[in-house]
């Protein structure tokens, strides 16, 4: 890809300067064009074509190079391209904008100018995708929140890839909506019973089994419910209040 890079002290006519990530890009107009070209061509990693320095997406976003409409468009495009790349891209829990981790050793990433913190930097644990609480005792790749490893597993487990089954597309690990014990689907219909508290629920929508069946009685073995497919779970360890099973 050919790129006309502005050298130090130069700028394109009428281009604002100072909003840049690298000494080889001294005009934001050229950098904006370069970023758009990369994403439009299907690239998910942005780096300087000269020095090869990698730039995290949130760093590019913080420069305010893109108009609000362009930012939304390119974020949506990146989200589609990186939906299965959870080791590299996740969404900030504060503003729902994309965050990119450049190095696997990074336990947290920073969302710059996040509305969650009134425009200040917001640190996000990469494992549980919640506010960083400091390193866990003894180190490791998660924060000190005691539920972090569990939430990390719920958010990062692979989806079920079985087109002929009623749970196709669901996370391979769920948490019981009542006691929050971890549960997996072993086969059969979409309804499962928690091995710890015996609560029976729909693996797709997480509704109580009786209520799900009552709302759509003809879909016992089908990959659809009255409610949409439930998102991946994220919550503290304290269990929900017990009710009827």
N, C-alpha and C positions, 0 to 999 in steps of 0.2 A: 504494500500500500504506500503510495507516494504521499508525503506530507510536507507542506511548506512550513518549516519551523522558524519562528522568529528568533533571532539571536539577541544577546544582551543589548539593551539600549534601543532596540528597534521595535516598531509596532506597525500593524496594518493601519492604513488611513482610517481615522475615525474610531479606532478600536480602543476601548477602555483597557487599562493595564492594571497590574498589581494582583488581580484575581487569578492566580496560577499555582501550579503544584510543582513545577520543575523549571530549572534555569533555561531549559531549551524552549519553553513556551512562555514568552514574555507578553503575549497579547491574548486576552481571554476569548476574543472572537475566534481565533484560530483553534484554541483548545476546545471551545464549544463545538466547532465543526468536526474536529477529530473525534471527540467522544460520540457524537451522533453517528458518524460514519462507522465506528467500531460496533456499536450496539445494533445499528441497522443491518450490518453484515453478519450478525449472529454471534459476535464475540461477547463473552461474559467477563473477561479479564481486561482491564484497561491499564496500559503501561506506556511509558514514553518510548517512541520509536527510535530514539537516539541512544539514551543511556539505559533503557530497559527497566527503569524504576517502575515498580508496580504501584498503582493507586487504588485504594479501597473506594468502593462506590460512594460511601457516605462522605468521603473527603471531596470527591467531585461534586456531590450534591451540595455540600456546605459552601461551595464557591458561588452559588446562585447564578451559574452560567445559563441555566435553562429557565424558560418561562414556566409558570405554574402548570399550564396545559401540557407543555413538552415534558416536564418532569413526571407528571402523572402517566403520560403515554409511554415514556421510556422505562419507568418503574414497572408498569404492567407488562411490558415486553420482557424485561429482565426476569420478572416473577415467573412468567410462563417458561422461559428458557432454563431457569434454575430450580424449578419446582422439586426436582429429585436431587438437587445438589445441596442438601442441608448441612454438609460439612463446610460449605463455603458461603452460603447465603441464608439469612433468616430475617425476620421482620422485628423491628424495634417494638417492644410492648407498650412504649409510651406514645409513639406517633404512627406506628404501623408502616413506616418507611423501611426500605431494604437496608440491611447491614451486611457487609462482606468481611469475612475473616481471611486475611492473607496468609497467616501462618498457623499451622495446626496446634502449635504450642500455646497460642494465645487463649487464656482462660476467659477473658472478657474482651469486649470491643466497646468503643465509645461512639455514641450517637451524638454528633455535634449539633448545637442549636436546637435541642429537642424541646417541644412544647411541654413535655412531661415535667421538665425542670425549669420552666419559665424562660426557655431559650438558652439555658446553660448546657454544658456537656452532660450526658446521661450514660453511665456505665452499665452495660448489660452482660450478665453471665451467659456465655455461649452455650453452656450445658442445659440450663433450665429456662433460658430466655426470659429472665426476670431481672430486677435490679440487682446489681452486684453487691453482695454482702461482705466482701472480703474473702480471702482465700480460706479453704477448708483446713482444719487442723491436720498437720502432716503434709499439706500441699495437695497435689492432684489437679485434675482438670475441671473441678467444679467449685462453686462458692461455699460459704460456711452455712448457708441455709440447709437444715437437716433434710428437707424434702427434695433438695436439688438432684441427687442421683436418680430418684424415682421419677421425677418430672422429666428429667433428661431422657430416660428410657421411654416414657410415654410419647414424648415428642419426636424422638429419633428412630424408633423402631420402624422397620420396613412395612409397607402396606401389603395386605393380602392380595396376591395376584392369582385369582382363580375365577375367570369369567363365568364359569357355570355355577358358581356358588352364590348363596344369598348374601354373603358377607364380603364379596369382592370389593376391593378398594378401601376396606376398613383397616385401621392400624392393626398389626399382628398382636399387639398387647393393649388391653384396656384396663381400666381400674373400676372395680365395683362401685356403682353410684351411691351405695349405702355405706359400706365399711371401707372402701377404697383399697381393698386387697387387689393384687394384680391378677388378671384373668386373661386367658387366651381361648380362641375358638378351636374346638377339637373336631368339628364336623357336624353334619346334620343341618337342622334348621337354624335360623338366625337368633334363636333364644338360648341363653346360657344361664347357668346357676352358679353363683359364687361359692367356691369351696369352703370359704371361711364363715359366712353368715347365712348362706343358702338363699340369698336374694336372687330372684329370677328376673332377668331383664333382656331387652333386645340389644344385640351386639351392634346393630347399625345406628339406631337413634338414641340408645341408652335409656329409653323409657321403660317403666315397669312393664313386664311381659303382658300382664292382663290388660293394661290400658292400651298398649300397642296393638294387641290382637283385636280389642274391641273397636278401635278406631279404623282398622282396615282388616277385617276378618278373612278376606280372600287372599292375603299375601303372606301366609305362614312360611312358605318356602321361597318366597320371591325377594329379590334385592330392592325392595321398596317398602316404605312405611308412610303413615300419615305425616310424620315429621321428616325433615331432611336428614341426611347422613350427619351424625354428630361429629363435631370437630375433635381434634386431638385434645386430650384433657390436660389441664394444668391447674394445680391447686395445692394448698398446704397439706400436711399429713393428717391433721385432725379429721376424723371421720364425720360424715354427715349424720344427722339424727336418724335413728332407726325407725322404721315404720313397718307396715305389713309387707310380707313377701309375696 
